[in-house]
């Protein structure tokens, strides 16, 4: 349970995940990510003409954020249990998932199959992805590690 110190300037990275902390960090992370997503959704709905663009309704952002955050917590727990360098591995996987999460948004924009699809509405979705990703990665990798 010793901390690993990297040679990067002022970067200290614990190498153990405190799996017991996930009992409260996991739900807190999910709630924080949903709150962040709802805030962005509310601002986007107020500033943009989202009309009947379903991805910026209330249900989809909340549902997809809960599913994504829950998946992240579960992956973090598995990586924490089995990986030698869990924080580094989780951050890499999370970044890959973030990049892949943009694919449906880009396809929406390119195909224009959904009414209300504009660069601005798809941009709002991308902002939600990045904000949720930031909250999830930051909370899990700081609050659920050994000190």
Protein Blocks (a to p, Z undefined) as FASTA:
>chain_A
ZZcddfbehiacdfbdcfklmmmmmmmmmmmmmmmmmmmmmmmmmmpcnkjafklmmklm
mmmmmmmmmmmmmmmmmmmmmmmblmlmmmmmmmmmmmmmmmmmmmmmmnomaghiafkl
mmmmmmmmmmmmmmmmmmmmmmmccZZ
